Every structure is written in structure tokens, then in C-alpha cells.
Amino acid sequence: MKPDPKDLDPDMVLRAYARGLFPMAESRSGPIAWYSPDPRAVIPLQGFHISRSLRRKIRKGVFDIRVDTAFGQVIRTCAEREETWISDAVIRAYTALHQRGHAHSVEAWREGRLVGGLYGISIRAAFFGESMFSLESDASKVTLAALVGHLRRRGFVLLDTQFMNEHVRQFGAIEIPRSEYLNILASAIRADVCFGEALP
């Protein structure tokens, strides 16, 4: 089978992330554009903030948190919105990166049903958050909290959220100049760190 000419090359995607770039489709079937925002939004791993109510929900264990058990379902569900930058080409490329161990999903399950999740790319000590979804209240927030805890334990130094919005701001996201971001990224991709296979 010949590759679709619109496809993203997974190796090129990884090289782009390592240089501070990331791809987004203009629409579900549109062309791919590359972005490197200035300023760049990040969540400082030691400055991550969650509300008391969310902390209580996490303690209660309302959701069963899993990692990498339904990556395809997570990315496709994230794409299920009226306007999306997650095109079929993006899904194929990130699925290939998942198979190589660079793309990961963190999932919230309840009574055997996937009700929330997020996915992103990891390169050494950098994690690039891409998208999340929630079918039940706080489901995606719980997966983000689980991800942050995991990244801290593994020694990650960068959690990139790309663009600032009110959703990520509530967790302590900040904007930093692109030059500062690139310096942090350069250190992160030299670190002897890996995502690991599972959350505890």
C-alpha cells in the first residue's frame, strides 16, 4: 500500500518537536500547518494546581486511571468535535508514534467505559500535551493530575501545553518567551529520562 501523500512522517514529527515545532491540521481533512508560539504555554510541574474538590474526587478513586490501553480511542474521541485540528493524517502519525513508544494516552475509565483522557508526545524529559476530552465531570482533569504525578516521579522537566487558555490556566499554566522555552526543551531532550510503561 502506498502512503497517503497528505500523511505526516512520524520521524519528521519527532524532529519538529525537538526543535519546538508542532503540527496542526487546518480542519479535519485540511492541510497541516506548523506552529512554534511565542510566548509558549507550559505547566510548571512543581506549580501544578488542582482544586480541593478535584483532590477529594481523586482520593475517592471515582475513576480507574490507565495508561496506553486505548490510545486510538482517546485520540479519535479528542477529534470528535465540530471543528478539529486532529485530522486523519494526524491520527495516523500519532498512532505510529504510539506504536514506537513516543505517544501516550492517560485514560479515565468508569464501569468499563472510557469517560475521559488525554494524549501527548514524550521525548526524554519533555512531555507535549496535545488534547483531552471528558464525557463525565472532571474525568480529563483527573487524568491530567495523574499525568503530572507520573512526570514528577520520572524526573521530567517540561510539560508543554502549547497555547494558553482558561482551561490550562486553572492548573497553574504560565506563558514563557519562546527563547526560554527552547532552552528548557534543549535540556529536557538531553536528559536520561523516559516515560515508562505504566502509571502506578
RAUR-V656286 format. One record per residue. N is the residue number from 1. PSI is psi in radians with two decimals (* if undefined). OMEGA is omega in degrees with one decimal (NA if undefined). Layout:
N_PSI_OMEGA, N_PSI_OMEGA
This chain:
1_2.28_178.4, 2_2.49_178.3, 3_2.57_175.0, 4_2.25_-178.7, 5_-0.31_177.9, 6_-0.11_-175.3, 7_2.63_172.8, 8_2.37_175.6, 9_2.11_-176.4, 10_-0.69_179.3, 11_-0.69_178.1, 12_-0.66_178.6, 13_-0.79_179.1, 14_-0.74_179.3, 15_-0.65_179.7, 16_-0.80_178.6, 17_-0.71_-179.2, 18_-0.29_178.4, 19_0.10_177.0, 20_0.21_179.8, 21_2.68_173.5, 22_2.67_-177.0, 23_2.58_170.9, 24_2.38_175.7, 25_2.58_179.4, 26_-0.36_177.0, 27_-3.13_-178.1, 28_-0.59_-179.7, 29_0.24_-175.1, 30_3.11_-179.5, 31_2.83_179.6, 32_2.37_172.1, 33_2.71_-177.8, 34_2.44_-173.3, 35_2.56_171.9, 36_1.41_-171.1, 37_2.61_172.8, 38_1.87_8.8, 39_2.97_-179.6, 40_2.41_178.9, 41_2.31_176.8, 42_2.73_171.0, 43_1.92_176.2, 44_2.18_-173.0, 45_-0.52_178.1, 46_-0.06_179.8, 47_0.28_-179.7, 48_2.32_-176.0, 49_2.34_171.9, 50_2.68_-178.0, 51_2.84_177.6, 52_-0.67_-178.9, 53_-0.67_177.6, 54_-0.67_177.9, 55_-0.69_177.8, 56_-0.72_-179.8, 57_-0.68_178.1, 58_-0.77_-179.9, 59_-0.61_-179.5, 60_-0.30_180.0, 61_0.72_-178.6, 62_-0.63_-177.5, 63_2.60_171.4, 64_1.98_-176.5, 65_2.22_179.6, 66_2.83_177.5, 67_2.32_172.3, 68_0.49_176.2, 69_-0.23_-177.7, 70_0.86_-175.8, 71_-0.82_-178.4, 72_-0.72_179.2, 73_-0.67_179.9, 74_-0.88_-176.2, 75_-0.62_178.3, 76_-0.65_178.8, 77_-0.67_175.7, 78_-0.54_-178.3, 79_-0.21_-174.7, 80_1.32_175.8, 81_2.84_-173.8, 82_-0.78_175.7, 83_2.20_-176.4, 84_2.58_172.9, 85_0.00_-178.7, 86_1.52_-178.2, 87_3.04_176.9, 88_-0.62_178.4, 89_-0.70_177.4, 90_-0.77_-179.7, 91_-0.77_-179.6, 92_-0.77_-177.7, 93_-0.76_-176.8, 94_-0.51_174.1, 95_-0.70_176.2, 96_-0.69_178.1, 97_-0.58_174.6, 98_-0.75_180.0, 99_-0.42_178.0, 100_-0.08_178.2, 101_0.25_179.9, 102_-0.37_178.5, 103_2.39_-173.5, 104_2.64_173.1, 105_2.49_170.3, 106_2.25_-166.2, 107_2.52_173.1, 108_2.12_179.9, 109_2.58_174.9, 110_2.15_-179.0, 111_0.75_176.4, 112_0.15_-177.1, 113_2.33_176.9, 114_2.06_-174.1, 115_-0.04_178.0, 116_2.79_178.1, 117_3.01_175.9, 118_2.84_174.0, 119_2.80_179.0, 120_-3.08_-177.4, 121_2.45_173.9, 122_2.35_171.6, 123_1.92_-177.3, 124_-2.09_-174.6, 125_0.38_177.8, 126_2.35_173.3, 127_2.26_-177.1, 128_1.79_-179.6, 129_2.33_-175.2, 130_-0.95_-177.3, 131_2.82_177.0, 132_2.86_176.6, 133_2.80_179.0, 134_2.17_175.8, 135_-0.18_174.0, 136_2.65_-177.1, 137_2.21_174.7, 138_0.06_-176.0, 139_-0.80_-179.4, 140_-0.57_178.4, 141_-0.67_178.9, 142_-0.67_178.7, 143_-0.64_177.4, 144_-0.75_177.6, 145_-0.70_178.3, 146_-0.71_178.0, 147_-0.83_-178.3, 148_-0.76_177.7, 149_-0.73_179.6, 150_-0.79_-179.4, 151_-0.68_176.9, 152_-0.82_-177.7, 153_-0.57_-177.5, 154_-0.17_178.6, 155_0.38_177.0, 156_2.67_179.8, 157_-0.15_-176.3, 158_2.21_168.5, 159_1.78_-174.9, 160_2.21_175.2, 161_0.09_169.9, 162_-1.30_-178.8, 163_2.55_176.6, 164_2.41_169.9, 165_3.00_-175.3, 166_-0.50_-179.0, 167_-0.85_-178.0, 168_-0.45_179.7, 169_-0.60_-178.0, 170_-0.34_179.8, 171_0.07_179.2, 172_0.22_178.9, 173_2.53_177.1, 174_2.88_174.0, 175_2.38_177.8, 176_2.69_178.0, 177_2.59_-179.4, 178_-0.66_179.9, 179_-0.73_177.8, 180_-0.72_178.0, 181_-0.79_-177.2, 182_-0.59_176.6, 183_-0.75_177.7, 184_-0.75_179.6, 185_-0.78_-179.0, 186_-0.70_177.8, 187_-0.69_-177.3, 188_-0.72_-174.9, 189_-0.05_172.7, 190_-0.20_-174.9, 191_2.60_178.5, 192_1.26_-175.1, 193_2.58_173.6, 194_2.80_-176.4, 195_-0.66_-176.3, 196_2.97_-171.7, 197_-0.41_-174.3, 198_2.63_171.1, 199_2.57_-179.9, 200_*_NA
